[in-house]
Each structure stands twice: as C-alpha cells, then as structure tokens.
Amino acid sequence: MMFEERRVLLLDMNGTFMFGEDRFGAAEDFSIQYGALGGVKYAEQINAIIRSAYEYLDERYIDEAYQNQFPSLESAILETFGEVAEREELDRFIGTFAHHELGYIPEDYVQALKKLQKRFVLAAVVDIWAPKALWIEAFREAGILDLFSALFFSSDHGIVKPSPKPFEFILSTINARVNESIMIGDSPRRDLGGARSAGIDCILVGGAKDPDAFMCLDSLLEFCELV
C-alpha cells in the first residue's frame, strides 16, 4: 500500500480541515463582536484598530525575515494603535480579532479526522495570529482535540511556516522520523515548502498544485478514502 510505511500524519488547519476563517474583508464590522465582549469605549475606532493590526501582520507574514520571529497580535496592536491603558480593552481587541480569524470544522471533516486517527498518529502544524484559546475550544467542541498527539500553534512560538522549525518541533515531541511522516496542507509555499525544508513529504489539497508535492488531491476527504 502507498502509505504503509507512514505512521505519522501532520496536518495544516485552514483550508485543510477548517474553513471560513480570516474574515477581515472590507465589509466586516468588528464593532459587533467588540460589543459582544462588553466593549464600548473604542466602538468607533475598533474597525480601524483591527484592520491596522491585520495589515501589520499580513505584511510580515509574506516576509521570510519574520519566519522565526513573527510578531504577536498584541504587539501588532500596540505598534499600530499605541498603548492601551486598560488591559481589559486590549483583551477585547484581541478577542475580536480572534473571533474573525477563527473558522469552522465541517462535520464530514470531523469524521474524517476520527477515521484517520485510527490509522495514524495525528499532529497539527497551525499558523494563527491570535492566541490559541478559541481554537482549542473549537477543537474540543468538535470532539477532535484528543485526536491530536501534538499541536503547534504559531502564536505560541512566534514561528510561522515555511520555517522548518514547527515541523521539527512536532517530530521531536512525538518522537517520529521524517521518513515515517507525511504532511497535508493547502499551501505550496508554507505547507509544502516548510515540510520539505524539514525533510518531510507533503500532499497538497484544495486545488493547490506543485511538482514537488508527493501528490495533489481535492481534499483531506479524498485522502481519507485512500487509506
């Protein structure tokens, strides 16, 4: 069988098993979530605050110089907006940003992950800009948190793909070798590039194509049918 020597499956998140993330378009009104978190004082400024922080991070996300020293969301807010006297307001800004960064996990992907966990040791290599609390809760609510033997969230470490370090961290955490592992993600640059820089084969999903990929599939669901 094609994957008989692979026992470890590393997974990207956004575009791989979580969708509808990164709702930062021009039509988004961040004051709704800010208000839901009890915010009032900066209601007229919150759209500019969130968009400025997003643009600050987005500019650095494509810059290789920041792969291993990626700024935190908090530092992005402080750099673009300035000091916030009230800690609770800064937390509301971060919570508002996180709410719009978070996606959803469709039920068929939940079932696919449960099936794959019976065959592989699962780990996730995830780039997010906000602190991970909402994602941990989303994983728990979907019933997938305990499926993963290791999780690497970039906002914990200030390291983003395609740095090889997240992949190396995961393999070290679960005591796995590169030749028994395979990565699945939707980004040729970040998932394929990062995995290959760590010596790991990568399957691309979601319509992404690259000749260096181990294979290219429509989705994680298609991979699930192959194993």
Secondary structure, 3 states (H helix, E strand, C coil): CCCCCCCEEEECCECCCEECCCCCCCCCCCHHHHHHCCCCCCCCCHHHHHHHHHHHHHHHHCCHHHCCCCCCHHHHHHHHCCCCCCHHHHHHHHHHHHHHHCCECCHHHHHHHHHHHCCCEEEEEECCCCCCHHHHHHHHHHCCHHHEEEEEEHHHHCCCCCCCHHHHHHHHHHCCCHHHEEEEECCHHHHHHHHHHCCCEEEECCCCCCCCCCEECCCHHHHHHHC
